[in-house]
């Protein structure tokens, strides 16, 4: 059942858990102040001893008990508040597990069947909900940003699905909280055990497209940190996604903290991918991100489809990762946290250029 409500107005080691705490705190402070591998095979029973791995990697991540004592409701309140700030709509749905799901839909008033606009699906970091979008500069571009390739037809539709309060393969206290299940990599849409986060994103995209306001050749996916993980997994394996461009991921397929890693794969293998990382980034995401891009170029996507940039603290492109920022030294942690927790606002134009230059044929 669905309702619509109008609102007013991350290789080497596991990601640095402290960096994630800093990310969540920094974002909240800023806001307050301003077909998969094994397709056709259902999720297998545990088959790798104590790791309990399945044909799709880890078993599905369960919702945590704290959802029953107010954590989920608090997240949903945040969704509503952020959506209201952006003058958007809250879309409601219930997934196959019986978990209430939400998304915020922000669209220019002129989006219509006569004038369909590009759709940007953006996935938030772990521990924070859609309010993270408020510090990216993207909502301010909804009515003026050029994702269509035609400056006479500005604007785009912004869709912000919300994750769940789940158990995660991260060190305590980050082992439970609002996040995306990219560890269970079943993206087979014919499977009854499809990843429920994938199903939720699919649903909200479909609801938006059914309104006739979306340019079907310009559906793009983006995200930040853990949201970039999920956006990567989703964009590489969802038909109809024209291009994927994300900020700061190691890989959604073999995160160092993952008990059941697997090789990278893509069913949407003719569409381009773009990764932005910082020269100083949490969990050694800069060197690990370059390794991931090399993996994609080695048989997953055609090399010419794989793009990436390393950004310094001033969001200027550099050619190598900063050696001071690798490993677990206190200096590395401080430098990486400072950069990771800031979306590269000055790079939004380049991000948009990549997306608009890569519509579906």
N, C-alpha and C positions, 0 to 999 in steps of 0.2 A: 504494500500500500504506500502511496506517495502523496504528499501534500506539498504545496508551495506557499511560503509565507513572505510577504513583503516586509523589508526592513526599512527603517527610516534613514533617511539620509545616508665526511671522509678518505709492495707492501711488506710491512715487516711485523709490527706488533699490533695488538688491538688498538682501536682508536683511543685517543687519550680521553678517559672519562671526564677528567677535569675540564677539558676543552668543551665538552658537551654541556656541562653545567654552566660554564661561562657563556656559551652560546645562548642557552635558554634565558639566563639572567639578563644578558646584554640586550637581547631582542625585546624582552618584556620591558626593560627600562626605557629603551628607545621608543617603543610604542606608547608607553605611558607619558613620555615627554614628547612626543611628536607622533605461432604455435611452438611451444617449448620442446626442449630435448625430451624424447620419450613421448611425443604427442600420440594421443590415442590410448595411453596406458593410465589407468587410474592410480591414485596415490598408493604406493605399495606398502605392505606392512613392514615393520622394522627389519632391516636386512644387513645391518653393518654393526652387529654386536651392540656394545654399550652406547654407541652414537645414535642408534635408532634412526638411521637415515632412510629415506624413501627414494623412489624413482625420481623425485623432484627436489632432492636435497633434504633439508630438515623437515620434520613434521610441521603442520600448520601451527603457528604461534597462537596460544590460547589467550583469551581475554583475561585480565588479571582480576582478582577478587575485589580490588579497590574500586572497580567500576560500580560495585554494588553499594559502596558507602559514600558516594558523592563525587568521586574523581571524574567520572564520565560526565555527570551533570555540570561540573565546573568547566570542563572542556567545551561542552555544548554552549554554555553561556558565553564563553570566549568567542566561539564561532559566531554567535548571534551579534555580539558587540562589534566584532571586526567587520562583519558584513554590513551592519548598520552604518558604520563610519564610511564605507565605500558605496553607500546607497545601493546595495545589491539585494538579491533575493536569496533566502535560505531554502534549499531543496532538501526534502526529507525522504528517507527510504529505509527499509529493514532488510539486512542481508540474510543469507542462507543460514547463518548461525543465530538468527534472531536479534542481532545487534543493531540498534538504531544507527543510521549513517546520515551524515549531513554534507552538503557542499554549498558554497556561496557562489552565486552567479552574478557577475557584473557586466552589464552591456550598455553601450551607448543607446540613447533613445531612438536613433535612426536605424538600428539594426532591424532588418525586416526581410520578408521573403523577396521583396523587390531589390533590397540592397543587403545581401548576406555579407557577413564580415568574417575575417580569420578568427579562429578559436585558439587561445593559449591556455592549456591545462597546466597549472603550477602546483607542485607538491611541497608542503612545508617540512621543515626540519623536525627531528625527534624532540620530544618534550615540550614543544610549543605548537600551537595550532595556527590557523590562518592569519592570526595577527602578525606573524612574521612577514607577511607580504607587505605590511605597511611601511617597512624600512627598506624596501627594495627600489622604490620609485616607480614600480610597474603600475600600480593603480592610477597614478597621476597621468599615465600615458594611454589609458583606455580610450579616451576620446580623441587623442591626437596622434598616437603612435602609428607608424606606417608599417604594417605587416602585410598589406595587400599588394605592394609594389606599385600602387597608384596613389600619388600624393593628393589627388583630387578626391579620394575616398578614404579618409583617415579613420582610425579607430579599430578596435578589436574587442572580442568577447573574452573575458577572463573567468575561468572556472577553477574554483579552489576546493577540491574535495578534502575532507578531514579524515585523518587516520583513526586508529583505535587505541585504547588503553590495553597494551599487550605485554606478555613476557618477551624479552629481547635478549639476544646473545651479546650482552654488554656487561661490564663490571658493575656491581652494586655501587651506588644506588640506581644506576641507569638500566638495570636488568628488567625493570618494569616501568612502563609509562607510555605516553602517547607516541606512537611510532608506526612504521610501515613494515609489513611482513615480506621482506624481499628474500628471506632465508628459505621459505617454501616456494619453489619456483615452478609452480604448475600454472602455465598460461594457456593450457589447452581448453579452448572455449567449449569443446564438446564433452569435457569431463564433468561429472557431477561434483567433483572435488576441486574445482577451479579455485585458486587463491581468492579469498573473499574480498581482499583489498582491490585486486584487479577487477573483480566483478563489480565492486562499488564504483570504481572509476569508469568502467564501461557503462554502467547504468546512467551516471550523471552526464556523460558525454552524449549518450543516446537521447536522453531527455532534452538536452539542449539542441541537438541536431533536429529532433522531431519538430521543433518550432519553425524550422525553415529559415533560420537567421544565420546559419553557419555556412561559410564557403567550404564545400567538402574537400577541396584541394589544398586547403590551408588550415589543417588541424595540427598544432604543434604542442610539444610536451617539454616542460622544464621543471626544475626543482633545486633545492638547496640542501647540502649535507645528506642526511638520511633520506630526505625527500628526493635528492639527486640520485641516490641508489635506486629508489623505486621508480623514478621517472626514466632512468636508464633501462631497467628491466622491462618496464612497460612499453616505452617507445620502440625498443628494439624488437618487440614481439607483439605488436598490435597493428593489424592491417588498417590502413587509413591514416596513420600518423605520418605526416609529411616529413618532419624533421624533429630531432631531439637535441636540446641544448641545455646543459646543466652546469651548476656551480659546486665544485668540491665534492668529488666522490673518489673512493679507492676502487671499488668494484662491487656490484651487487651479487656476484657469482662466487667469490672466494674471499670474502672478508676474513682477515686474520683471526677474528673471534668466532668464525663459523665452524661448528663441529662437522658439517657436511658440505664442504665446498665442491664446486664442479666447474667444468670449463664454460667459458662464455659461449652464448649461442644467440642467434637472431633469426626469427622467421620473417620479420619485416626488413629483409637484408639488402634492399635496393635504395634505402633512404639514408640520408647523412646523419652524422652524430658529431656533436661539438662539446668539448669539456673545458671549462675554465677552472683553474686552480691557482692558489697563491704560491709564491716562492717559499713562503712559510705557511704551512697548513697543518691542521691537526692530524695525528695518526700517520705522519709521513705521507700525507695525501699527495704531495707534489711528486716525489719520485714514484710512488705507487700509481698515481694517476697516469704518468707517462708509460709505465709498464702495462697498464690496462689498455691504453690506446694502441700500444704495440701488439697486444693480444688481439684486439679487434682487427687490426690490419693483417694479421696472420691467419686468414681464412674465415673470419666471421663476417666482415664487411670488406668490400673492395677498398684498397688503401686510399683511393681518392675520395672516399666518402667519410674518412675519419679525420677530424680536425681538433685542434686543441691550442690553448694559449696558457702561458704562465704569467701571472701578474704580480708585480711587487706591491709594496704598501701603498704606493700612489696609483695603483691600477695601471701602471705602464707595463707593456709586454717585455719580458726578459727571456733569455734563451735557456737558462739553467735554473735548477732549484738552489736555494740558499743552503749551503752545507751546515751553517749554524743552526738550522731549523730541523735537522734530522735527529732521530733518537729520542731519548727520554730525559735529557738534561733539563734542569730548571730553565735555562735560557731558551732552549728549543721550545719548551711548553709555553713560556710567556710570549715569545715572538709569534708562534703559530696561532695561539688563541687570539691575539690582537688582530691578526689578519682574517682568520676564518670567520670571525663573528661579524664581519662587515661585508654585506653584499656589495659587489663592485658596481656601484651606481654609475660611474663614469663609463662603464662598458655596456650599458644598456643599448646604446645606438648600434654598437658592433653586433650585439646579440640579436637585435632586431634585423640587421642587415643579413646575417646568416640565415635566419628563419625565412624572411620574405624572399630571398634568392633561391629558396629550395621548396617550392610548392610541389605537390604531387604532379606528375606529368598529365 
